Every structure is written in structure tokens, then in C-alpha cells.
Amino acid sequence: MSAEATRPLLDLRGIKCPLSWARAKLALETLSRGQEVDLLLDDAQGARDVPRAAEAEGHHVARVIAEPGLWRITIEV
């Protein structure tokens, strides 16, 4: 089983920033150090702001995969 298959996925499609960051932050608070979560966003502003906010909070943005109108952001706690 791949690591991607075991990571939790938080579907934030249809949720605009800053609410998308608020929901992501709540999810991150439930994880242990070293765990990762995938965020799925369709809001361009959120795709820019969520990684910045996560890093400002001390988390590591492991990857950002952009597709037309959709972003998958992996954040490590």
C-alpha cells in the first residue's frame, strides 16, 4: 500500500479561503508529528494562501500538485 493511500484526505472543494485554511488547521491539530494530510482545493486563492499559512504555523508543505482548477496539497505536521 502506498503512503498516498494511507494519508487522510480533506476535501475542501467549494470552500473559499480563509475558511479552507480554518478547516485545514483543525485537521492538522488532530495529527501527530510526522503525519501528512492531503488537501484537495478548487479555490486559487486558497491554493496560494493555505501553504503559506501552514508554513507560518511551522508545518512542512511536502508537495503541491496543480491540475486545471484543482490543487492537491500535502502538508506534514
C-alpha positions, 0 to 999 in steps of 0.5 A: 500500500502506498503512503498516498493511500494511507494519508487522510484526505480533506476535501475542501472543494467549494470552500473559499479561503480563509475558511479552507485554511480554518478547516485545514488547521483543525485537521492538522491539530488532530495529527501527530508529528510526522503525519501528512494530510492531503488537501484537495482545493478548487479555490486559487486563492486558497491554493496560494494562501493555505501553504503559506499559512501552514508554513507560518504555523511551522508545518512542512508543505511536502508537495503541491500538485496543480491540475486545471482548477484543482490543487492537491496539497500535502502538508506534514505536521 
